[in-house]
Structures are given as structure tokens and as C-alpha cells.
Amino acid sequence: MADVVVVLALALSTATMLTAHAATVYGLALRPPRWRALAALVAPPLGPYWAWREGMRLRSAAPIVALCVYVVARLVARR
């Protein structure tokens, strides 16, 4: 049962990171300067930073929280 929970945590956190990244890039593309969307697409750590500065708090926090869940799940999976 614990293995199922770890696998689900890994899958859901990965899906959340990818979805939040896509939403962040889309949100940045709608706001000037638009070049930040392209830069965030290529360098994902820039996305949450610029999203936070633009007031997109949920889009900024979601990938960070998902990354923390992913790291914890990976550490649990190694045991």
C-alpha cells in the first residue's frame, strides 16, 4: 500500500509541476514583456519568480510545492 501512495505522489506531483509550468508560461505570455514567457519555457526556474512578481501567486507557488512533494516522495522511494 505504501508503494502505491509513493507512486501516486510521484505521478501527481510531476503532473502538477508540468501543468503549473504551462499555466505560468501562458500567463506570462499574456503580460508584457512577452519575452519572459519564452525564457521561462526554456529555463523553468524563472517562471515562478516572474509569476510571483506579476501577482500570479498560485501559479508561482504550485510548482514549488509540487517539487517539494516530488523530492519527499523520491526520498521515501529510496528506502
C-alpha angles and dihedrals in degrees: 000000000000090000090056091052092050093049091048091049091051093047096045095045091050091049090048092050092050094045094046090048091052091047091049093050090048092049092049091049089059093054127064131278088051095187088080090071091058092045091049090049091056097036107034098191089067092060099070091043094054092039090056091050091050093052097255093133099164093046088050098047099041098071092044093052091044090051091052091050089048093052092048091048091050091051091050091048092055093061 
